[in-house]
Amino acid sequence: MRPWQERYVILTNKALRYYKEKTALQEVATKEAVGIIPLINITKAEYLPDKKIGCRFDVTIKNRRVYAWDGATPGEAKQWVHQIGKAIEFMKREEKEKKKEKIDVCRMEMIG
């Protein structure tokens, strides 16, 4: 496991984006993210109460890489896991709707 590095994270409806500096959170439009984890690649987000840290949560992606994060409190770490899960569910519903719309458009074109 790599040593801890301080990162500041933003959850969008498409990805987890992380930055080196806290000021980047206010300047997202102009700052380039150090890393981007597309929600579609996330296979698991879980809270792991660690005896040493106590506020850890992990995000696992498809290639089995694990990103370990540390919330300010156990409640914050749990909230991150919950919100990541909600964002993934929302993204999947959107994708399903887009596929349905494409199928409906194809049917209309075929009939018309």
C-alpha positions in Angstrom: 0.0 0.0 0.0 1.2 3.5 -0.8 1.8 6.1 1.9 -1.1 8.4 2.6 -1.2 11.6 0.5 -3.5 14.4 1.2 -6.1 14.8 -1.5 -9.4 16.8 -1.7 -12.3 15.1 -3.4 -15.4 16.1 -5.3 -18.1 13.7 -6.2 -19.9 14.6 -9.5 -22.7 12.8 -11.3 -20.0 11.1 -13.5 -16.9 10.7 -11.4 -14.8 11.2 -8.2 -12.3 13.9 -9.0 -9.4 14.5 -6.6 -7.0 17.4 -6.2 -3.8 18.2 -4.3 -4.9 21.5 -2.9 -8.0 22.4 -1.0 -8.3 25.7 -2.9 -8.9 23.7 -6.1 -12.3 22.8 -4.7 -13.4 26.4 -5.2 -11.7 26.6 -8.6 -12.8 23.3 -10.1 -13.5 24.9 -13.5 -9.9 26.2 -13.8 -7.9 23.5 -11.9 -6.9 20.2 -13.4 -7.7 17.2 -11.2 -4.8 15.0 -10.1 -7.0 12.0 -10.7 -10.5 11.1 -12.0 -12.3 7.9 -11.1 -15.3 7.4 -13.4 -18.3 6.2 -11.5 -18.9 3.5 -14.1 -15.5 2.0 -13.1 -16.4 1.7 -9.4 -17.3 -1.8 -8.2 -17.5 -1.1 -4.5 -17.4 1.7 -1.9 -17.3 0.6 1.7 -16.7 2.0 5.1 -13.9 0.3 7.0 -13.6 1.3 10.7 -9.8 1.1 11.2 -8.4 1.0 14.7 -5.6 3.4 13.8 -7.5 5.8 11.6 -11.2 5.2 12.3 -12.6 7.1 9.4 -11.4 5.1 6.4 -13.5 4.2 3.4 -12.3 2.4 0.3 -13.3 2.7 -3.3 -12.5 -0.3 -5.5 -12.5 -0.1 -9.3 -12.9 -2.7 -12.0 -9.2 -3.4 -12.3 -9.2 -4.2 -8.6 -7.2 -1.1 -7.6 -8.3 0.2 -4.2 -8.3 3.9 -3.3 -8.2 4.3 0.5 -9.7 7.6 1.7 -9.9 9.1 5.2 -12.9 11.1 6.3 -12.7 13.7 9.0 -15.1 11.6 11.2 -16.6 8.1 10.9 -19.9 9.7 10.1 -18.3 11.7 7.2 -16.7 8.5 5.8 -20.0 6.7 6.0 -21.7 9.6 4.2 -19.1 9.5 1.4 -19.9 5.8 0.9 -23.6 6.5 0.9 -23.3 9.4 -1.6 -21.0 7.4 -3.9 -23.6 4.6 -3.9 -26.4 7.0 -4.7 -24.4 8.6 -7.5 -23.7 5.2 -9.1 -27.4 4.3 -8.9 -28.4 7.6 -10.5 -25.8 7.1 -13.3 -27.0 3.6 -14.0 -30.7 4.8 -14.2 -29.6 7.5 -16.6 -27.8 5.0 -18.8 -30.8 2.7 -18.8 -33.1 5.6 -19.8 -30.7 6.6 -22.6 -30.7 3.0 -24.0 -34.5 2.9 -23.8 -34.7 6.2 -25.7 -32.4 4.9 -28.4 -34.5 1.8 -28.8 -37.7 3.8 -28.9 -36.2 6.1 -31.6 -35.2 3.1 -33.7 -38.7 1.6 -33.5 -40.2 4.9 -34.5 -37.8 5.2 -37.5 -38.6 1.6 -38.5 -42.4 2.1 -38.4 -42.5 5.6 -39.9 
